[in-house]
Amino acid sequence: MQVIGLCRFSYPAEGGFQVEHGTLKERIAYLYAPERLEERFRTFEAFTLPALRAQTDGDFTLAIVIGEDLAAPFRARLEALVADMPQARILPRPPGPHRQVMQEAINSVRRAKGPSLQFRMDDDDAVAVTYVETLREAARDVRGLLRRHRHLAIDFNQGYIARPSAEGIAAAPTQVPYTTAALALMFREDVPLSVMNFAHAKVGRRMPTVTFSGEDMLVRGHNDFNDSRQKPGVKPVKLTPLDAAGEAHFRATYNIDADRVRALYAPSRTAFSR
């Protein structure tokens, strides 16, 4: 079974954002602002990539969708970050309808044979280093459901909300159903839909779901540029700095190293200081 992860790296979609902009031009200006892009690169390097590089099952595809007009220095920086990852595919696309573009992007890397396992993650999320292996095992256990259903959800709902900074990592445990990035959808091979065709919080209304708890599988990044944090009245999340044991757990579970995080967020570091 093919496993595909989708990451939208500041892609200027039409729709797909909880906070809307008046025009596409305004959205592009917001997404490509140097300060914001620098933050996204840091979270991508601090959280997302270390966990994916260390997967115990490396047989997966990471589709990274970017805007085709992303400035050349930023695109080159992204290409350099994933140059050592054979799983990574950078997919430039022009602005377009969010779900349609994401579906096309995923299908462009999808193999024709067998069911497709798809998960989505933002550029500040992470999954446990055992995620792909555990997901594939779970999919084998529930594959029989595809005889009667076009798609189903495999939900790993436990992990952390975490914020990186020059001080390290502050985090809080979370256990909420249908939380990205460890939520996966499983599609029959004849179904061309993608994980982005469904609102993650509502998949239980659209298909059978199987939830696994008791094992940390996800990290949801928390920062000032989160799309979900831009609306008024958003409930704050109380995060606590990790102690030595917490930092060791993040290293073992997600391959996220607090010392590396501190170095990435050091005040003296610039985008081109490496």
Residue pairs with C-beta under 8 A, 6 or more apart in sequence:
1 114
1 115
1 116
1 117
1 136
1 139
1 140
1 143
1 186
2 60
2 61
2 110
2 111
2 114
2 115
2 116
2 117
3 57
3 59
3 60
3 61
3 117
3 118
3 119
3 132
3 135
3 136
3 184
4 60
4 61
4 62
4 63
4 106
4 109
4 110
4 116
4 117
4 118
4 119
5 52
5 60
5 61
5 62
5 63
5 118
5 119
5 120
5 121
5 181
6 63
6 65
6 102
6 105
6 106
6 118
6 119
6 120
6 121
6 194
6 195
6 196
7 48
7 62
7 63
7 64
7 65
7 120
7 121
7 122
7 123
8 16
8 65
8 102
8 122
8 123
9 40
9 44
9 64
9 65
9 66
9 78
9 123
10 31
10 32
10 36
10 37
10 40
10 66
10 67
10 70
10 123
11 31
11 65
11 66
11 67
11 93
11 101
12 24
12 27
12 28
12 31
12 32
12 67
12 69
12 95
13 95
13 96
13 97
13 98
13 101
13 102
14 24
14 95
14 96
14 97
14 98
15 97
15 98
15 99
16 98
16 99
16 102
17 27
17 227
18 227
18 228
18 230
18 231
19 227
19 230
19 231
21 27
21 30
24 95
28 67
28 69
28 95
30 36
31 37
31 67
32 67
32 70
32 71
32 74
34 271
36 225
37 74
38 271
39 223
39 224
39 225
40 123
40 124
40 225
41 74
41 77
41 78
41 81
41 271
42 164
42 264
42 265
43 123
43 124
43 164
43 221
43 223
44 81
44 123
44 124
45 81
45 264
46 164
46 256
46 260
46 261
46 264
46 265
47 124
47 125
47 126
47 162
47 164
47 219
47 221
47 254
47 256
48 121
48 123
48 124
48 125
48 126
49 81
49 82
49 85
50 126
50 254
50 255
50 256
50 257
50 260
51 126
51 127
51 128
51 129
51 131
51 219
51 254
51 255
51 256
52 62
52 85
52 87
52 126
52 127
53 84
53 85
53 255
54 129
54 255
55 129
55 130
55 131
55 132
55 133
56 129
56 130
56 132
56 133
57 132
57 133
57 136
58 87
58 132
59 132
60 87
60 132
61 87
61 89
61 109
62 82
62 85
62 87
62 88
62 89
63 89
63 91
63 105
63 106
63 108
63 109
64 78
64 82
64 88
64 89
64 90
64 91
65 91
65 93
65 101
65 102
65 105
66 75
66 78
66 90
66 91
66 92
66 93
67 92
67 93
67 94
67 95
68 92
68 93
68 94
69 94
70 78
70 92
75 90
75 92
77 271
78 90
79 90
82 88
82 90
89 109
91 105
91 108
91 109
93 101
93 104
93 105
98 196
99 194
99 196
99 197
102 194
102 196
103 192
103 193
103 194
103 196
103 197
106 118
106 194
106 195
106 196
107 192
107 194
110 116
112 189
113 189
114 189
115 139
115 143
115 146
115 186
115 187
115 188
115 189
116 186
116 187
116 189
117 135
117 136
117 139
117 154
117 184
117 185
117 186
118 184
118 185
118 186
118 187
118 194
118 195
119 127
119 135
119 180
119 181
119 182
119 183
119 184
119 185
119 195
120 180
120 181
120 183
120 195
120 196
120 200
121 127
121 180
121 181
122 180
122 181
122 221
122 226
123 221
124 221
124 222
124 223
124 226
125 180
125 181
125 218
125 219
125 220
125 221
126 181
126 218
126 219
126 221
126 254
126 256
127 181
127 182
127 217
127 218
127 219
127 254
128 134
128 159
128 182
128 215
128 216
128 217
128 218
128 253
128 254
129 253
129 254
129 255
130 217
131 156
131 182
131 217
134 156
134 212
134 215
134 217
135 154
135 156
135 184
138 154
138 210
138 212
139 154
139 184
139 186
142 152
142 154
142 186
142 210
143 186
145 152
145 208
146 152
146 186
146 188
149 207
149 208
150 187
150 188
150 191
150 193
150 207
151 185
151 186
151 187
151 188
151 191
151 193
151 207
152 185
152 186
152 207
152 208
152 209
152 210
153 178
153 183
153 184
153 185
153 186
153 203
153 204
153 207
153 208
153 209
153 210
154 183
154 184
154 185
154 186
154 209
154 210
154 212
155 177
155 178
155 179
155 182
155 183
155 184
155 203
155 209
155 210
155 211
155 212
156 182
156 183
156 211
156 212
156 215
156 217
156 218
157 175
157 176
157 177
157 178
157 179
157 182
157 183
157 211
157 212
157 213
157 217
157 218
158 173
158 174
158 175
158 213
158 214
158 215
158 216
158 217
158 218
159 173
159 174
159 175
159 179
159 182
159 216
159 217
159 218
159 219
159 220
160 171
160 172
160 173
160 174
160 216
160 218
160 219
160 220
160 250
161 171
161 172
161 174
161 219
161 220
161 222
161 237
161 239
162 169
162 170
162 171
162 172
162 219
162 220
162 221
162 222
162 239
162 250
163 169
163 170
163 171
163 221
163 222
163 223
163 239
164 221
164 223
164 261
164 264
164 265
165 261
165 265
166 262
166 265
166 266
166 267
167 241
167 262
168 241
168 242
168 247
168 258
168 259
168 261
168 262
169 241
169 242
169 246
169 247
169 250
169 256
169 258
169 261
170 239
170 240
170 241
170 242
171 219
171 239
171 240
171 242
171 246
171 250
172 237
172 238
172 239
172 240
174 218
174 220
175 213
177 204
177 211
178 200
178 201
178 202
178 203
178 204
178 209
179 200
179 218
179 220
180 200
180 218
180 220
181 218
181 219
181 220
182 217
182 218
183 200
183 203
184 195
185 194
185 195
185 198
185 203
185 207
187 193
187 194
198 206
198 207
203 209
216 249
216 253
219 254
219 256
222 229
222 237
222 239
223 229
228 234
242 249
242 250
242 258
247 258
250 256
250 257
250 258
251 257
251 258
263 269
